[in-house]
């Protein structure tokens, strides 16, 4: 039955090849467990109206948590108990969360537990995103905000779980990008997309063109040039970042999110939870990312919840975007 290696077989093989300690394998397996639980909850979200509205009580009198709250609680509670992390940062939490007795743990993790959750009610794909760094503060002391203010280039692993028509776990540890599909019948992640690479051919662009009227002139020109120079250019924008990036990595495409309002420099996407990890995936899959001046991976955040812009996808096209 299992022609494809499972996540644990694959990770343990990789770990043996580099004679690792096994700690990293365990971290990825833990994230895989969280992904399976969220996948189960997302799949029955449509039943919320039958079993009880989120935020209320279900027919059995149990309170039904909103899915983004549930996903956040799961990430925080599960990862706090693994012993691998000194602190966590979530898109849903105001400040970093120190792990009790985590002073001797080597890593910190930032995550967006359920990105695109405003799409949930309409059965549109959503995703969880994570970014892992080694601490810069001394082992034996509590982690601090400083541990999260590191550029994406120092991430030791990053990835996402996409809850779509099937559930996929896609990650990189800096040696390419591997994708696993959840076989719900046996509850296993199976290696379905080894060493994902962005195809060279690129017809797709993903942009929320509703904001175009407030874009800078060069942003409008960039997109116009892309369309004009490619007669097959076509738009695919889901408005759920993980799904947009995933499709573009597999099919070839450009994700285009400049400042929504160029005069006010308003941006929506968060560096620590969305941009850094997804930029690592795109670049490890042979693509490129930029904010118009430098790779997204070279930006050092100065605030935990910092927002930014991103153009990501096929390297030849991304390299032509300047701001
Ligand atoms: P939500 O989690 O609030 O749905 O935001 C998701 C998101 O950050 C990202 O997944 C989308 O690509 C982006 O917002 C879409 O936002 P716009 O509707 O402003 O394009």
Boltz pocket constraint, residues with backbone or C-beta under 6 A from the ligand:
constraints:
  - pocket:
      binder: B
      contacts: [[A, 114], [A, 115], [A, 116], [A, 117], [A, 118], [A, 119], [A, 208], [A, 239], [A, 240], [A, 241], [A, 242], [A, 268], [A, 269]]
      max_distance: 6.0
